[in-house]
Amino acid sequence: MMEKTASRVIHVADAPDIPGLAFRGFRGEEDYAAIHRIIAGCRDEDQAQETTTLEDITRNYRHLFNCDPYQDMRFAEVNGEAVGYSRVWWQQELKGTRVYQFFAHLLPVWRGTGIRPALLQWSERRLREIAQSQPGEGPRVFEAWAADSEQHWESLLLEAGYEAIRYGFEMVRPDLEDIPDLPLPEGLEVRPVQPEQVDTIWEAAREAFRDHWGETEWQQEWLDEWREAPTFQPHIWQVAWDGDQVAGMVQNFVNEEENKEFGRLRGYTEGICVRRPWRRRGLARALIARSFQVIKELGMTEAALGVDAQNPNGALQLYLSMGFQEVKRHMTYRKPMR
């Protein structure tokens, strides 16, 4: 239950002395347009290559988990216009660490004024309040992220005592030529995904990713949100079956809005996973090759994905061998909660 308590002007410690600056809480759906405007206003400065539509924001906030935006958000306004905002939430890792996560977006024209550090400090204070209300003795950490192009945010995290503890890459295969012909391992077959199979495929992916770094228990809210997204395109997934068992998959999609905005023809080969009994047999490689062909037939000219650079199953080397190239680096930053 979300309690609407934060539409009033709120005092934020460490706020800079800027004429007209005020902080407030979340006001509900009326704030989605402001969120959209701030994200779009940061895109060029931060060299972001993703598209976030108003519909994306609405869908995301409809399915928030471990986050009450009326309590867990702060907006910065100057003369009544929102110029930045932060949001916090938390997750429990399967290996025991409780992770308290946040971000703070701010329009570039207001960077360097002290507003963003104030939002960062508020985020930490709010997360400490949440942590104090939760039992448990395991390790607890703050967590945030930055791409190598987000230099302002990265510098603030470092100044606040955060360390980069994990790296990931955005990778692109710049063409879909010379696709290798790689057969599936013997006994496996790819079948068109039927609607009633989505839950089974989701459960297989959840199992396959359980041994990845930082993994948490998957939530039904995530699947519900994904089903509502325009990038939920099971008709182009490549799912390998061994009888009635899912062996592995690539959950392909095409983001039409993003392609239109950036003037490209890109398909994504994401959600790549193989369950343990079927690993080390060339299945992922064969499914990726099939995915290249599928998205090429849709008129795409390049493929993209994201990867944990320290994936224990050698994913980075696999993707390099399939023609992907690193185009951006992402860092996960953490700081112990004391």
Disulfide bonds with the S-S distance in Angstrom:
none
